[in-house]
Amino acid sequence: MEKTEMILQEAIKEISKIVDKHELMAFSTKYLGKNGILSEQMKILRELPIEEKRSFGESLNILRDKLNDLVKTKDKEIEFSLLKEKLEKEKVDVTIPAKPKEYGTMHPIEILKKDLIDYFIERGYTLRDGGDIETDYYCFEALNVPKEHPAREMQDTFYIDSETVLRTHTSAMQVRTMESTQPPIKMISAGNAYRIDEVDATHSPVFGQLEILVVDKNVTMADLIGTLEGVVKHLLGEKTNIRVRPSYFPFTEPSIEADAVCPKCQGKGCSMCKCSGYIEMLGAGMVHPKVLEMSGIDSTVYKGFAAGIGLDRLAMMKFGVSDLRDLYENDINLLKQFK
């Protein structure tokens, strides 16, 4: 009993000086480990006369329990001390105003696309979605551009295989809509289009486009031009002038192109508009009778107009960006201006 009491008192004195977990682990190993002090006393127990073993064994059990309690208590003290120290170092003054959060913003082209979609839906148009990958038939042949037709060169695109392409325009959704829906039709479709264009201030091999299609009785070119003027004035202001000129597209007859006054030079001529004073915005026209017939619509009863609006160039004009490439360089200083 005296021996175990001496060990306990020495342990209490020693553990009182411990301040971290490494020291505590060493203490536990010294007293309770496989080759520790308690184990050594157990060896002595085996050599004692049988009449002394019981009392000495009981005292060793009591010693083991007290040593374990000492270790557990000290471990809690160290944990509490570490927590207290951490709380002192990481104090937070809740009265300090929070830092303002920086919120992201939509890309200017997406802002414009959403604005256009809302504009047309409010006027009774239906939004139709289409995939970026399209068949050669819907991208060309159903739009009156058969294989080997020279007009394909104007809208050359990227081929996945001989019958599958990255769509060169959103006009493919015209045919898919007319095949599945009988007139009257008022639809729009928005998304990316792909053409083998050289990258410059106003061109990119990937660009956003919004398709407009109206098919009904007594639809005229005046309806088309009025629609285009309304869109441009909605986006760029009531004072914005557009210029309509004859053009050629295999899927419309007659065909036109609409240009808007260059926002950089206001019609005087500059590098952005190639000294013309105008920037081409869209191609449009009356839907070709052959396209209507191929889609199952009687061209003697119904007429239609279609237009493909270039979202990238419209975004340049609306937001005052002089070079299309600026919209694709992910410059945060530029993009965060658009809300």
C-alpha positions as CSV (number, residue, x, y, z in Angstrom):
1,M,0.0,0.0,0.0
2,E,2.8,2.4,0.9
3,K,4.5,1.6,-2.5
4,T,1.4,2.3,-4.6
5,E,0.7,5.5,-2.6
6,M,4.2,6.7,-3.3
7,I,3.7,6.0,-7.0
8,L,0.4,7.8,-7.0
9,Q,1.8,10.9,-5.2
10,E,4.7,11.1,-7.7
11,A,2.3,10.8,-10.6
12,I,0.1,13.6,-9.2
13,K,3.2,15.8,-8.8
14,E,4.4,15.0,-12.3
15,I,1.0,15.4,-14.1
16,S,0.5,18.8,-12.6
17,K,3.3,20.2,-14.7
18,I,2.0,18.8,-18.0
19,V,0.7,21.4,-20.5
20,D,0.2,19.7,-23.8
21,K,-0.9,16.4,-25.3
22,H,2.5,15.1,-26.2
23,E,3.6,15.3,-22.6
24,L,0.4,13.7,-21.5
25,M,1.0,10.8,-23.9
26,A,4.5,10.3,-22.5
27,F,3.1,10.3,-19.0
28,S,0.5,7.7,-19.9
29,T,3.1,5.5,-21.5
30,K,5.4,5.9,-18.5
31,Y,2.8,4.8,-15.9
32,L,0.3,2.8,-17.8
33,G,2.2,1.5,-20.8
34,K,3.1,-2.1,-21.6
35,N,6.5,-1.6,-20.0
36,G,5.4,1.1,-17.6
37,I,5.6,1.5,-13.8
38,L,2.3,-0.3,-13.3
39,S,3.4,-3.2,-15.4
40,E,6.5,-3.5,-13.4
41,Q,4.5,-3.7,-10.2
42,M,2.4,-6.4,-11.7
43,K,5.5,-8.5,-12.2
44,I,6.3,-8.0,-8.5
45,L,2.8,-9.2,-7.6
46,R,3.5,-12.6,-9.3
47,E,6.5,-13.1,-7.0
48,L,4.8,-12.3,-3.7
49,P,3.6,-14.9,-1.2
50,I,0.0,-15.9,-1.7
51,E,-1.2,-14.2,1.5
52,E,0.2,-10.8,0.3
53,K,-1.1,-11.0,-3.3
54,R,-4.7,-10.1,-2.6
55,S,-4.0,-6.9,-0.7
56,F,-1.2,-5.8,-3.1
57,G,-3.4,-6.7,-6.2
58,E,-6.3,-4.6,-4.8
59,S,-3.9,-1.6,-4.3
60,L,-2.6,-2.0,-7.8
61,N,-6.1,-2.0,-9.2
62,I,-6.9,1.2,-7.3
63,L,-3.7,2.7,-8.5
64,R,-4.5,1.9,-12.1
65,D,-8.0,3.5,-11.8
66,K,-6.6,6.6,-10.2
67,L,-3.9,7.0,-12.9
68,N,-6.5,6.6,-15.6
69,D,-8.6,9.3,-13.9
70,L,-5.6,11.6,-13.7
71,V,-5.0,11.1,-17.5
72,K,-8.7,11.7,-18.4
73,T,-8.9,14.8,-16.2
74,K,-5.7,16.3,-17.6
75,D,-6.8,15.6,-21.2
76,K,-10.0,17.5,-20.6
77,E,-8.1,20.4,-19.0
78,I,-5.8,20.6,-22.1
79,E,-8.7,20.5,-24.5
80,F,-10.4,23.3,-22.6
81,S,-7.2,25.3,-22.6
82,L,-6.8,24.8,-26.3
83,L,-10.4,25.9,-27.0
84,K,-10.1,28.9,-24.8
85,E,-6.9,29.9,-26.6
86,K,-8.5,29.5,-29.9
87,L,-11.5,31.5,-28.9
88,E,-9.3,34.3,-27.7
89,K,-7.4,34.4,-31.0
90,E,-10.5,34.1,-33.2
91,K,-12.7,36.7,-31.6
92,V,-15.3,38.2,-33.9
93,D,-16.7,41.7,-33.4
94,V,-20.3,41.2,-34.5
95,T,-20.8,45.0,-34.4
96,I,-18.5,45.5,-37.4
97,P,-20.5,45.9,-40.7
98,A,-20.2,42.9,-43.0
99,K,-18.1,43.3,-46.1
100,P,-20.3,43.9,-49.2
101,K,-20.8,40.7,-51.3
102,E,-19.9,40.9,-55.0
103,Y,-22.6,39.3,-57.0
104,G,-22.0,37.8,-60.5
105,T,-23.9,39.0,-63.5
106,M,-25.2,37.4,-66.7
107,H,-23.1,37.7,-69.8
108,P,-24.2,40.7,-72.0
109,I,-25.2,38.3,-74.8
110,E,-27.4,36.3,-72.4
111,I,-28.9,39.6,-71.1
112,L,-29.8,40.6,-74.6
113,K,-31.2,37.1,-75.5
114,K,-33.4,37.1,-72.4
115,D,-34.6,40.6,-73.2
116,L,-35.5,39.5,-76.8
117,I,-37.2,36.3,-75.6
118,D,-39.4,38.3,-73.1
119,Y,-40.2,40.9,-75.8
120,F,-41.5,38.3,-78.3
121,I,-43.3,36.1,-75.7
122,E,-45.2,39.2,-74.6
123,R,-46.4,39.5,-78.2
124,G,-47.7,36.0,-78.5
125,Y,-44.7,34.1,-79.8
126,T,-43.8,30.6,-78.7
127,L,-40.2,29.7,-77.7
128,R,-38.9,26.6,-79.4
129,D,-35.6,25.0,-78.3
130,G,-33.3,23.2,-80.7
131,G,-30.0,21.4,-80.4
132,D,-26.6,22.8,-81.6
133,I,-26.1,19.5,-83.5
134,E,-28.3,19.3,-86.5
135,T,-28.8,17.0,-89.5
136,D,-27.8,18.1,-92.9
137,Y,-31.4,17.8,-94.1
138,Y,-32.8,20.3,-91.6
139,C,-29.9,22.6,-91.7
140,F,-29.7,22.8,-95.5
141,E,-31.9,20.6,-97.7
142,A,-35.3,21.4,-96.0
143,L,-34.4,25.0,-96.3
144,N,-34.1,24.8,-100.1
145,V,-30.3,24.4,-100.1
146,P,-29.7,21.0,-101.7
147,K,-26.3,19.3,-101.8
148,E,-23.7,21.0,-104.1
149,H,-25.8,24.2,-104.0
150,P,-23.4,27.2,-104.2
151,A,-25.3,28.9,-101.4
152,R,-23.8,26.4,-98.9
153,E,-20.5,28.2,-99.2
154,M,-21.9,31.3,-97.7
155,Q,-22.9,29.4,-94.6
156,D,-20.2,26.8,-94.4
157,T,-20.2,25.0,-91.0
158,F,-18.4,22.3,-89.1
159,Y,-19.3,18.7,-90.1
160,I,-19.4,15.9,-87.6
161,D,-20.0,13.4,-90.4
162,S,-21.5,13.6,-93.9
163,E,-25.0,13.9,-92.5
164,T,-24.5,15.7,-89.2
165,V,-23.3,19.3,-88.6
166,L,-23.1,22.0,-86.0
167,R,-26.0,24.1,-87.1
168,T,-25.1,27.1,-89.3
169,H,-28.2,29.0,-88.3
170,T,-31.2,28.6,-86.0
171,S,-33.4,28.4,-89.1
172,A,-33.5,24.6,-88.8
173,M,-36.1,25.2,-86.1
174,Q,-38.4,26.8,-88.8
175,V,-38.8,23.5,-90.6
176,R,-39.1,21.4,-87.4
177,T,-41.8,23.8,-86.2
178,M,-43.7,23.9,-89.5
179,E,-43.6,20.1,-89.8
180,S,-45.2,19.6,-86.3
181,T,-47.5,22.6,-86.2
182,Q,-50.1,23.9,-88.6
183,P,-50.6,27.6,-89.1
184,P,-51.1,30.1,-87.6
185,I,-47.5,30.0,-86.3
186,K,-45.6,32.6,-84.3
187,M,-42.4,31.2,-82.9
188,I,-38.9,32.1,-81.9
189,S,-35.8,30.0,-81.3
190,A,-32.5,31.2,-79.7
191,G,-29.1,29.6,-79.4
192,N,-25.6,29.3,-80.8
193,A,-24.8,28.9,-84.5
194,Y,-21.5,27.9,-86.1
195,R,-19.8,29.0,-89.3
196,I,-16.2,28.9,-90.6
197,D,-15.6,32.6,-90.2
198,E,-12.3,34.4,-89.6
199,V,-12.2,36.1,-86.1
200,D,-12.3,39.9,-86.3
201,A,-14.0,42.8,-84.7
202,T,-17.5,41.7,-85.9
203,H,-17.1,38.0,-86.8
204,S,-16.7,34.8,-84.8
205,P,-17.0,31.1,-85.7
206,V,-19.5,30.8,-82.8
207,F,-22.2,33.3,-82.4
208,G,-25.7,33.7,-80.9
209,Q,-28.7,33.9,-83.1
210,L,-32.4,34.3,-82.6
211,E,-34.9,33.0,-85.2
212,I,-38.3,34.5,-85.9
213,L,-41.0,32.7,-87.9
214,V,-44.5,33.8,-88.6
215,V,-46.8,31.8,-90.9
216,D,-50.4,32.8,-91.5
217,K,-52.8,34.0,-94.1
218,N,-52.2,37.5,-95.6
219,V,-48.7,37.9,-94.1
220,T,-46.7,40.5,-96.1
221,M,-43.2,42.1,-96.3
222,A,-44.7,45.1,-94.4
223,D,-45.4,42.9,-91.4
224,L,-41.8,41.7,-91.5
225,I,-40.2,45.2,-91.7
226,G,-42.6,46.5,-89.0
227,T,-41.5,43.6,-86.7
228,L,-37.8,44.3,-87.3
229,E,-38.2,48.0,-86.7
230,G,-40.1,47.3,-83.4
231,V,-37.3,45.0,-82.2
232,V,-34.5,47.4,-83.0
233,K,-36.2,50.3,-81.4
234,H,-37.0,48.3,-78.3
235,L,-33.3,47.3,-77.9
236,L,-31.4,50.4,-79.1
237,G,-33.9,53.2,-78.6
238,E,-36.7,54.9,-80.5
239,K,-34.3,57.1,-82.5
240,T,-32.3,54.2,-83.9
241,N,-32.6,54.0,-87.7
242,I,-32.3,50.8,-89.7
243,R,-31.5,50.3,-93.4
244,V,-33.2,47.5,-95.3
245,R,-31.6,46.3,-98.6
246,P,-32.3,43.4,-101.0
247,S,-30.3,40.2,-100.4
248,Y,-30.4,36.5,-101.2
249,F,-31.2,33.5,-99.1
250,P,-32.4,30.2,-100.6
251,F,-35.1,29.8,-98.0
252,T,-36.7,33.2,-98.4
253,E,-38.1,35.0,-101.5
254,P,-37.8,38.0,-101.6
255,S,-34.9,38.3,-99.1
256,I,-33.6,41.3,-97.3
257,E,-30.8,42.3,-94.9
258,A,-31.3,44.9,-92.1
259,D,-28.5,47.1,-90.9
260,A,-28.4,49.5,-87.9
261,V,-26.4,52.7,-87.7
262,C,-22.9,52.0,-86.3
263,P,-22.9,53.0,-82.6
264,K,-19.2,53.9,-82.7
265,C,-19.2,56.5,-85.5
266,Q,-23.0,57.2,-85.7
267,G,-23.0,56.6,-89.5
268,K,-19.8,58.5,-90.4
269,G,-17.8,55.4,-91.1
270,C,-15.1,53.7,-89.1
271,S,-13.1,50.4,-88.7
272,M,-15.9,48.8,-86.8
273,C,-18.4,49.2,-89.6
274,K,-15.8,49.0,-92.3
275,C,-16.4,52.6,-93.2
276,S,-20.0,51.9,-94.3
277,G,-21.7,53.7,-91.4
278,Y,-23.9,50.6,-90.7
279,I,-23.5,47.2,-89.1
280,E,-25.3,44.2,-90.5
281,M,-27.7,42.8,-87.9
282,L,-29.9,40.3,-89.5
283,G,-31.1,38.5,-92.6
284,A,-34.8,38.1,-93.3
285,G,-37.4,37.6,-95.9
286,M,-40.7,35.9,-96.9
287,V,-40.5,32.2,-96.4
288,H,-39.9,30.5,-99.8
289,P,-43.0,28.7,-101.1
290,K,-40.9,25.6,-101.7
291,V,-39.9,25.5,-98.0
292,L,-43.5,25.8,-97.0
293,E,-44.5,22.9,-99.3
294,M,-41.6,20.7,-98.1
295,S,-42.9,21.2,-94.5
296,G,-46.5,20.3,-95.4
297,I,-48.0,23.8,-95.6
298,D,-50.1,24.9,-98.5
299,S,-48.2,27.9,-100.0
300,T,-51.3,29.0,-102.0
301,V,-53.1,29.6,-98.7
302,Y,-50.4,30.6,-96.2
303,K,-47.5,33.0,-96.4
304,G,-44.8,33.6,-93.8
305,F,-41.8,35.7,-92.9
306,A,-38.6,34.7,-91.2
307,A,-35.6,36.5,-89.7
308,G,-32.3,35.5,-88.1
309,I,-31.0,38.1,-85.6
310,G,-27.3,38.1,-84.7
311,L,-27.2,38.4,-81.0
312,D,-23.5,39.2,-80.8
313,R,-23.6,42.3,-83.0
314,L,-26.8,43.5,-81.3
315,A,-25.0,43.2,-77.9
316,M,-22.1,45.2,-79.3
317,M,-24.5,48.0,-80.3
318,K,-26.6,47.9,-77.2
319,F,-23.8,47.9,-74.7
320,G,-21.3,50.1,-76.7
321,V,-18.7,47.4,-77.2
322,S,-16.5,48.2,-80.2
323,D,-14.9,44.8,-80.7
324,L,-16.7,41.5,-80.7
325,R,-13.7,39.7,-79.3
326,D,-14.0,41.7,-76.0
327,L,-17.2,39.8,-75.2
328,Y,-15.4,36.5,-75.3
329,E,-12.2,37.2,-73.3
330,N,-13.8,36.9,-69.9
331,D,-12.4,40.2,-68.7
332,I,-14.1,40.7,-65.3
333,N,-13.6,44.5,-65.5
334,L,-15.7,44.6,-68.7
335,L,-18.3,42.0,-67.8
336,K,-19.1,43.4,-64.3
337,Q,-20.4,46.6,-66.0
338,F,-23.4,44.7,-67.3
339,K,-26.3,44.2,-64.8
